[in-house]
């Protein structure tokens, strides 16, 4: 505080000039001052929405450009001045973006004009009679502040608040409020050029929510330790009667909290948190979760904001309010009323089928969480991320190697050249071109652009009905959101949606998987997967050939029934005949005489199913052979070596499969182990001509399903399988897990549901956007006399078929139905003739593969919903 007359600053009738007034925090403070009766004006280098609109609406004059003349008071009766001809303001507030060489700031300091930093002014003029609740952390401060304001307001508390963003429900980022509560977004950035302490140290905290601690602000903090030191100072300010609500999922947060002298309340997803997030689900309606307090269910939360990160933000608010003695049921209701913040997943408009979303995300983790949340909300739609690396940190190279993993949920990524790159030191500058190259290496369609105008041209040239365009920047991005919406409004000739016809665009990279078209009434889609041994048309069913043979059939039989790809098994072929033998004999395709694609499962499920013979360890799966009892260990690295030796077109990572039901700790451990194994599998891979899929696990726990998918997406596999299903759980629970997981996987990847496959499951899976299936059901049931038909199934050994001259299914065109009656097939089965196995298997596989073909055709003709209805209607007919 410099030369401040305390009585002057307490007199609302005086003039205040704000340098850097258009920043989100400064504009909000200007609104608070105006609301309290001060005469406010200011200056800035540029003004852009939403804060420029806020200031204009408040009638606060803003001068663009900095000059000492801007300081002249606009108060006609102003008397407090050294020069009657040039009256000066009573107080100048200097924003933290202002540098010492700023002409206005330099004049203020040199002439001894009373001045304060933004946080000093906020503290002195608004916090003395309040109990400030400060939301701090690397991520989530603005949204968590909005949730806290909504909860307190719903409780009738009328809190004051100052948030670095526009709260949609209040159409403002500020309010004077009434005691005791005042909600503050606590920024760890510098206070001002004349005060290098973090802003939040001025805020007199009674309570603090600490959401996260991660390295950021590379222009002012040397490393993570320096950031932790800053947060430690904030924690030390909380009085003994206050409270610290801390996310214990972050090791740095736990470390900092150890220094608190007040009550510490922990929250998060980790075991041991006092408040825990459970049963998380995200969809187009928002986010739902169960709040668990000390092991007891506190309540069910429903918030309108999408994403796991927002669920944690809401949980922190509930934990704080509960500690302050507020009714939890009312807090949950208030959380549900929060309408979010402008520029935080804000839908700016939808024109001609293209939705434009504006978001502030710039840190790699914020980008990842934002895109993951939007992927959940907009399942089945192309997600285009447009990124401007504009912050002081993103201009630097510190996160150059991390950013490529943040964009995994997106289908396309458009990256602008770094604005004002000279603001970062030479030798430490971020490269947009390198980011694009790294994204392409990960199989993501990405492009570099010099400016927003070039990006706009690309978006208009390559747009499609249903696109979701999310624009990520902490600035106005040259007005790109408004310019895009305006261009879309002026030109309604949107390209034909891929929902209605198969298209091939020369503007898009041909990848290993192509989505050709999609149902207009849901996520069902038609695709094409390119492998070393040919193309697989999707959705596809893979007959199971565990031992390098589909039981009872030759490769020619398989081709006759329409098989394009089959599945074999790493575990079984490793034990017998051994992968070295298969490699010596030219690989699995030559070994078994099959020249089309092969997918090999990793063996994790087989060892799960033989649990008595196996043991799961960090290194891998130790087990005894079911053949001779010999001891073996499958590691992620060995599983990749085996599959590469066999030449599998699609290799699967080793995973840790768990039974149903399973305890939460078992689910957590297995899921995290699967992720670690997936990373090791990727590192062990040497052959790029073979595709590698990872397996999403998570048991029947929605939160862990989502966590597994998002963690695996960071690695950039060629495809993603949803594993751990069909292990005894109810059907509705299985479909619920698919519903939770499938939307998180970007559409550029093929999605494979493992081990699921009666006809109803296939239809329901395709309806949910699944591309690949396998199951032993058609072949195993064929050998046991159960035959599938368009009207259901029949058991051929039943006596009613002894004189039945009809084919198995009159509408079937397979070799068996063209040549043999039910009576003959019953005779073969009863007589235990081996031909029964072959003929029954031919029919069942033909039925399954023909079903997939019909679904592909229905999607191409955009009549999948009608097909689905007819499928179930036929099954009501008795055969």
N, C-alpha and C positions, 0 to 999 in steps of 0.2 A: 504494500500500500504506500503510495508516494504523495505526500503533501495533501492528504484528504482532510477536509473539514467535516467532521462527523455530523454536525448539524445540517450542513448543506446537503450531504447525501441522503439524509433522512427527510428532506423537504421535497415532496413530490412536485412542487411548483417549479423546480429548476430544470435547466437544459442539460441533456446528456447526448454526447456525440459518440458513435460506435464505429471504430475502424475495423473493417472486415465484417460488416453487418449481415451479409448474405449467407454466411455459413449456417449450417443447421442449428448449432447451439447458440450462436450470436443472434440469429433471427428470433429464436424462441425467447431468449433473454430480453430482446427488444420488445416482444409482445408482453412479457411479464411487466416490464417497466411502464409500458403504455397503459396496461390494465391497472397499475397502481397509481397512475396519474402523472408520471413524469413526461416531460417534453423530449421526444426522442427523434433523432435523425442519424444518418450514417453514410458511410462510403464503402465502396468495394471495387475490385477490379472487374468483376462481371456479376451478372445476376441471372439466375435461371430457376425454373420451377423445381420444387413447390415453394421454396422459401421466398422467392421474389414475389410470388402471388400472395403469400401471407403478409408480407410487409406492405404491399400495395393495398390489400384489403384493410389493413389497420391504419392506413393513411400516414405511414411513416416515410418521410422523404429519403430517397437514396440517390447519392451522386456516384456515377461511375468514374473511376480513376481517382488517384490519390494526389492531393495537393494541400498545402497549408490553408489555402483559401476556403477549403471545405469546412474548416473548423468554425467559421463565423456563425454565431448563433442566429437562429431564425425567430428568436423571441423578441417581439418589437419593443418591449419595455425592459429589456435586459440591462441591469446596472452593474453586475459584478464583472468588471473588466478593467484591464490596465489601459485600454484605449477605447474611449467612447465611440470612435468611428469604426472600430472593428471589434465588436463584442465577442468574447470567447465563451465556450460552454463552461458550466460549473464542473463537469466531470467528463472525462474521456475514458471509454472502455475499449481496450485493445485486444483484439482476437488473437488466438494462438498461432494463426497462420501468418501473422504480420511479422516481418523481419525488422531488424534494427535499422536497416537502411531505408525503410519506408519513409517517404517525405513527410507524411502527416505525423507518424509516430516519432520520428526524429525531432520534429518541431515541438511536439508536446513535451518530450523529455527535456530538450534543451531549454525551453522556456519555463519549465517548472509548473506546467498546467496540471492540475490534479488529475490523476489517472489511476485506473485499476485494471487488472487482468479480468477476463470474463469470469473465472471461478471466484476470484476475490469479490467482485461485485455481487455475484449471486449469493455468496455466503453472507456478506455484510447487510444486504438489503432485503433478503427473504428468509434466511434460515435461523435467525437468532431465537425466534419464539416457536420453532418447530422441532419435531423429531425426524430428522432426515433418514430416509430409507434409500440406501445407495446400491444400485445394481452395477456391478463391476465384473471384469473378465475380458479375455481376448475376444470372445464371440458371444453374440446373443443379447447384448446389453439393451439395445433399443426395443426389441420385441419383448423381452422379459419385463422391461419397465412398463410397456403398454399393458401387458397382462396384469401386472401389479396394480396399475392405476384402475383398470377395469374391475378387478376384484374389490378393491377398496371403495370404489364408487358404488358398486352394487350393494355394498354393506352400509351405504349411507354416510360414509366417512368424509366425503367431499375433500379428497386430498389435494394439496398443491402438487404440481409436477413441472419438471423441466426435462424434456426428452429430446434427444437429437434426431427428431423425425416427426412427421405429421401423424398423429393418432387418428385413424379414420372415424372412429366413433365420436370423437370430440372436435374433429376438424381443426385440430390445433396440436402443437407440441408443448404447450405450456398452460398453466393456470395458477393463480395465486393461492386459491383454496383457503381452507381454514385449519387451525391446529387440530390435532397434533402432527399429522403426517405430511411429509413432503417427499415425493418420489424423484430421485435424481439418477440420470444415467452417468455413471462414474467412469470417466475416460482416463486412461493411464498416460495419455499424451502430455507433452509439455504444457505448462500453464501459459507462458508467454516468453518472448525473447529475453525479458528481464527477470524471469522466474522459471528456472528449469525443473522445478518440482512437478510431479504429475498433478493434473487438475483435481483428481479425487481427494487429494490431501487437504483441500480447502472446505470439504463438504460436511464436517462435523457429524459423522455417521452415528446414528443410534442403532441401526441395523444395516447389515450388508448381505447381499446375495452375490456370491462369487461363482460365476458360471464355468470358468475355464481359465487356464493359464498356459499359453503357448507362445513361442517366439513370434514377434511381430514388431512393427515400427523399427525396422532396421536402420533408419536414419538417426534414431536417438538412443537405441539400446544396443549394446555390443553383442549380447547373447542372452540366452534364457535366464541365466543367473541374475543378470541385471534387471530383467523384468520381475523375477521373483522377489528381488530386493525391494522394488517399488511397491508391489502388492503387500509385502510384509509391513511396510510403513502404514498402509491403509488399515490393515488388520490391527496394528498397535493402537490406532486411534479409537477403536470401538470401546466404549466404556464397559466396565465390568457388568453393569446391569443391561447392556445391550445384547445383540445376538449376531452371530455369523452363520449364514446358511450357505453351505459349501458343497459343490459337486465333487464327490469323492472318487469319481471315475478318472480324475486327472491327478497323477502323482504329484505334480507341482503344486496343485491346490492343497492336497493333503499335507505336503511339506510346509507350506505357508501357514496353514491353519494351526499347526502345532505351536505357533507363537502367540495365539490369541489368549487374552485374559478374560474374555467373555464366554458365554454359552456358545458352543459350536453344534449346529444341527446339520447332519450330512444327508445328501440325497444323490440319486443316480441309479444306475443299473447294476452296479457291483454288489456282490454279497457283502453284508455288513453295514450297508447304508441304512440309516434310521428311516428314511423315506425312500421307497423303491418304486421304480417304474415297472409295470407288469402288463401283459396282455395287450401289447401295442398293436394298433392297426391304423393304416393310412389309406384313405381313398378320396373320391371326389367330394365327399361331404366334409372332409377335414380329418382330424386325428382323434382316436379314442384310446384310452388306456385306463388301467386300474392303478390307483394310488394305494400303496401298501405301507403302513406305518408300524414299525417294530413287529413285523410279521403278520399284522392284522389288516384286513382290507378296510381302508378308510372310505373309499367311494369310487364311483366310476366317473371319469372325466371325459367330456366331449368338447373339443375346441375347434374353431373354424380354421385354424392355421395348420397347414399340412407339414408333416415331417417329424421324425424322431427328435430332432433338436428342439422343436417347439413343444413337444410333449415334456421334455426335460425342463424347459423354461417354465412351463405351467406348473410342473411339480415343485419347482423351487419356490414359486409364489405361494402355493398351497402350504408348503412347509413353514414359510415365514409367517404367513397370516395365522396359521394354527398356533405357532409359538406366541404370537402377540395376543392370543386369547379370542380370536374370531371364530365364528361357527363355520366348520369345514363345509357343510352342505351349501351354505350361502356363498362361500368362496368358490366352490366348484361351479355354481350357477354364474357367478361373475366372470369366471374364466371363459365360460361358454359364450359370453356376450362380447368378448373382445373381437373387434373387427380388423385388427392388425394395424400396420403402419404403412404409409406411402413409401414406395420404393423398396418394400420388403415383400417380394413375390406379388407385387401389385399388378393386377390386370388393367392395362391401360386402354384396351379396347379389343374388339373382335370385328374384323371386316372381311367379308367374302370368304369366311371359313378359316381365316388366319387369326390366331390369338396372339396378342403382343403383351408380354409381361416385362415389367421393369424391376430390377433388383440391384441392391447396393453391394452384393457379394464381390469380394476381391481377394481375400485371403484364400489359399488353396482349400482349407477345410470348409470355409463358408461356401465356396463354389460347389464343392462336392455335396454338402448337405442340402443346399438349395436345389441342385439339379436332381438329387435322389428323391427329394420330396415331390418335385414336379413330375418326375417319372411315375411316381405312385398315383398322382392325381390324374394324369393324362395318359392312362394306359392305352396302348395301341396307336398313339398319335406320334408323328415325327417331332422330336424335340431338338430344336436348333438353338445352340448357345452362342451368343455374340459377346465377345469379351474385349474390354479395353483395360490394359494394365496401366492404370493412371495414378495409383497411390505412390507415396514415397517409397514404400516397401516393394510393391509389385514392379516398379521401374528398375529395381535392382535384381541381380542374378540369384539372390539368396534362395528363392523358391523355384528356380529354373527347372530343376530335376523333379520337383514335386508336382508342379501343375499338370503334367500329362495324365496323372492318375486321378485328378480331380474331375476331369470331364468325361469319365467313363459312362455315366448315365445318358449322355447326349448322343444323338444320332449324327448331327453335324456340328462342327465348331468353326466359327468365323472369328478370326483374331485380328484386331487392329494393331497397327504399328504403335509403339510406345509414344504417347504425346510428351513433348518436351523432354526428350531423353537426356538432355544436358543437365537436368536436375539430379541425375544420379552420377556418381563418380565414374570417371573413365576406368575401364577394366572391371567395373562392377555393375554392368548394365544388362537388363533383361532383353532377351531376343525373342520377339514375336515369331520370327521365321523359324527359329529352332523349336519353339513350342509346336508349331504346325507340323514340322518334320517329325517330331517325337510322337505326336498324335497319330500321324499317318502310319508310323512304324507299329503302333498298337492297333491298327486296323480301323481307326476312326476317320471318317470323312472330314477333313479339315482344310482350311484355306486362309491365306494371309492377305491383308488389304492395307493400303497406305492410309486410308481415312474412312470416315463414316459414309461419305458419298459413294465410294466404291462398294462398301458393304451393302448399302441400300440397293444399288443396281443388281448385285448378286441375289439378294433376297427376292427382288421382284422378278428376276429372270428365272429363278429356280423354285419358286413357291408352289405349293400344292394345297389343295383343300384339306383342312385339318391340321396344318402345321401349328406348332407351338414355338414361338420365337421369344426367348428370354434374353434380355439385354442386361449385361452385367458390367456395372461401372459405378464409381463413387462420384462421378461428375455428370454433366448433361449429355455427354457422348455426341456433341454437335447436334443436339436435338433429334437424335435418331428415332426414338420411339414415336414422336409426333410426325416426323417426316415419313416414316414407314406407314403409319396409319393413314396419313393423307394420300400417299401414293396408292395404297390399296383402295381407298375410296374413289380415287380418280380413274382407276383401271380395274374394272370388275371381271376382266377376262382371265379368271384364274385357270391355270392348267387343269385338265381333267384329273379328278381325284384317282389315285391308285386303288381306291376302294372298288372301282367299277370296271377297270380293264387292266390287262397285263401291259405294262409299259417298260421300255428300256430307254433310259436317258443318257445321252452322251456326256452330260454335265456331271455325272456322278461316277465315282470310282466303282468298278465292278469288284465286289468283295467275294469272300468265300461263301457268304450267304447272301442271297437276294430275296427281299420280300417283293413278290410280284404284284399281289393285289390283296385286298382285305374286304371283309364283309362290311357293309355300311351300317349294320345293325349290331355290331359287337366286335370283339377282338379277333375272331376267327380269321386266319390269314393263309394265303397260298404263297409258298416260297420255293427256293431252289438252292440246294447245298452242293458246292463244288468240292470234290475230293480227288485224291490221286488216282482212283480207279473209277471215276465217272461221277455223274450228277445224280443226286437224290432229290426227287420231287417231294415236297412237303405240303401238308402234313403226311408223315410216313410211319408205317408200323414195321418193326424189325423182327423177323422170326429169330428165335433163339437157337443158336447152334453151339451150345456150351463147349462140347468136346471137338470142335472143328467139324461138326456135322449137325444138321438139323435132322433130328432122329427120324428114321424111316424114309428120308427123301434123298435123292441125288441132286447135285447142282442144277441139272437139266430140269428136274421136277420143280425146283424153286423158281427158275426163270419162267416156266410154264404157268405157274400160279401168279406171277407178277411181282416177285420179290426183287427189289432194287438194291437192298442192303440187308445184311444179316448181322447178328451179334454173336460174338464168341467170348470166352472168359479167360482172363489172365491167370487166375488162381488154378483152375483145372489144367490148363495147358502147361503151366509152370511145373506142376507135379507130374504130368503125364501127357505127352512123351518128353517134355523138357524143351525150353525155348531154344537151347543151343542146337538141338536136332532140327527144329523147324527152320532156324536160320540157315543151317548147313544145306537144307533141302530147298532153299530159295524163298523162304518166307511162307506165311500162312496161306496166301492166295494160291500159290503153286502147290503147296502141300495138300490142300483139300480140293483143288480143281475148281476154284470159284474166282472169276475174274471181275467181279463187281465189288463195291465198297464193303468193308467190314469194320464194325465198331467192336472194340474189346473192353469189357468191364474190368475194373481194377482188381477185384477180388475182395474188396472191403465188405460187401454184403455177404459173400460166401462165408467169410470168417465169422461175421455176425451170426449167420444162421447155424454155424457149427460152434457156438459160443463155448461149449464145454471143452473144445480142443484148442481154443485160442486165448490170447491175452493181448490187450491193447497197451502199448507203451509209447513214450514220446518218440523213440527211434522208429517204431513201426509196429507191425502186427506179428507177434510170435505165436506159432501154432504147430500142432502135430498133424501130420497128414492123415486124412480120413482113409487113405489107402493102406499104408503100412505103419503108421504111428511115428514116422521119422519127424525130427524137429526141424522147423524152418522159420525164417523171418522175412516178411515182406516189408521193405521200406519204400517210401515214396520214390526214391531214386531207382531202386531195383525194379519197381513196377514200370517206370518209364523205360528202363533198359530192356525189359522183356518185351514191351509192346513195340518199341522201335525195332527190335530184332525180328519180330514177327511181321513188321510192316503194316500194322493196323492203320487203316485210313483215319479212324477217329480213336484217339487214346483217351482213357479216363484217368483222372488223378485218384490216388488212394484216398479214401475217406473213412471216417469213423462213424459207423452206423449204430444207432441205439434203438432199443425196443420200445414198444408202446405198452403201457405207460412208462414214463421215465421221470425221475425227479429233476428239479430245476438245476441242481448242481451238476448232475450227469449231462443234461442238455448243454449247459454252458461249456463244460469241459470238452465234450465231444465236438461241439461246434468250433470252438477255438482251435482244437487240435486239427480238425479238418482244414481250417484256414492255413495253419502253419505248414501242414503237409502239402497243400496246394502250392504254396510259395516254393517249397523245396522241389516239387515236381516241375514247376516252370523253370527253375534254375538247372535242373538235371536234363532238360530237353535239348537234344542236339539236332533233330531232324525237323526242318521247317516244312517239308512236303507233307507231313502227317499232322492232322488237326489234334488239338489238345483241349478237352472239355474239363472244367472243374465241376464239383458237385456241391450244391447248396444243401446244407443240413440245418439243424435247429429244432429237431423233434416236432412236437405239436405246439411249440411256443411261438406266437407271432413275432414277438420282439427279437428272438434269436434267429428266426427265419429271415427277418429283414436285415439284421446285423450281418448274418452270413452272406447274403446276396451282395450287400453293399461292399463288404470287405473284399470279397472275391472279384468284384467288378474292378477294383483298383488294379488288379494284376493284368487285365486284358487278355483273357483266354479266347479261344476261337469259338467257344460255345459254352452254354451253362445248362447243367442238369439239375433237376429238383429231385433229390434223393430222400431216403428215409421214409417213404410213403408205402402204403399197402403192407404195413407191418402189424396189422391187427386193429388199427384204428377204425372208428365208424366212417362210413363213406362221406358224410357231411363234413367231418373234420378234415379228411383228406382234401376235399375240394376247397375248404376254407384255407388250407395251407397253400394250395396252388393260387387261389385268389390273392393271397397276401404277397406271394413271392413273384409271380409272373409279371406284374406291372413294374417291378423294380428293374427288370432286365431290359436294356434298350433293344429296340426292334432290329438293330443290325446284327444281333446274335441269334443263332438257332437255340431253341429251348426244348429240352428233352426231359420228360417225366419218366423216371426209371421204374421198371417192374410193374407198371400199371397197364391193364389191358383187357378187361372184358369189353364187349361192344359199347355198352352204355358209358363206360369210363372213357373210351376213345372219343365218343361224340361230345361228352361233357368237357374233356380236355381240349379238344379242338375249339370248342366254343369259347374257351378261356385263352386262346392264343398259343397253345402248345403245338410244337412242330414235330416232335419225334416221340415214339413210344416203343416199348418192348415188353413182352410177357411170355411166359411158358404156357399160358392158358390154352391157346388153340392147339398146340402140339401135345401137351400132356393130357388134356381132356379128350383129344382124338384117340389116344391110346387106351383111355378108360371108357370109351364108348359115348362120350357126350359130344354132340354135333351142333354147331351153331347155324341158325337159319335167319332169314329176314323177319320171321315172326317169333323168334325166341330160340330156345334150344330143345333138342330132343335127346333122350337116352336110348340108343339104338338097341340095347339088349332087351327092352321091354317087349313082352309077348304080343302086344297089339301090332307090332310091326312084322310078325312072322309071315303074313300073307300080303303085306303092303307092297304093291308093285310100283309105287311112285318113287321118284328120286328123293333124295334127302330134302331138297328145296326146289320146287318146280321152276323158280325164277333163276336158279343158279346155272352157270354155264361151265363149271369146272369139269375136268375129265371124269371124276367119279360120278357126278350127277348126269352127265351125258350118257354114261354106259351102264350104270348099275342101280338096282332097286334097293329100297330100304330092307326088303326081305333078304336079299343076298348079303347085304352088309351085316345084318343081324346074324345070319348063319355064320359068316366068317368070324365074327366077334365071339359068338358062343363056342365055336369050335377052336378058338384060340389060334386061328391061322394068322401068320405074320402079315399077309396081304391086307388084313383088316386095318393094321396100323398105317400102312402106306395110303390106302384109299381114304381113310378117315382124315388123316393129316392133310392130304391134298385138298380135301373139301374145306376143312376148317381154315387153313391158311388162305385159300382162295377167297373165302368169305371175308376174312379180316382185311386182306389187301384190296379186295374189290370195294369194301366199305370205305377205305381211305381214298380210293380213286373217286368214288362218288362224292365224298366230301370235298375233295379238291375241285371237282367240276362244279359243285354247288357254290363254292366260294368264288370261282371265276365268273359265274353267272349272277353273282350277288343274290343268291337265293338260299343261303345257308340256314337261315331261320326256318324257312319253309321245309327244307330237308330235315331239320331236327324234329319238327312237328310230325312229319310223315314217318320218320324212323320209329317214333314211339307209338304212333297210331297203328302201324303194321304189327307191332309186337303184341297187340291186344288180340290178334287173330290166332285162333287155335290151329296148330299144324297137324 
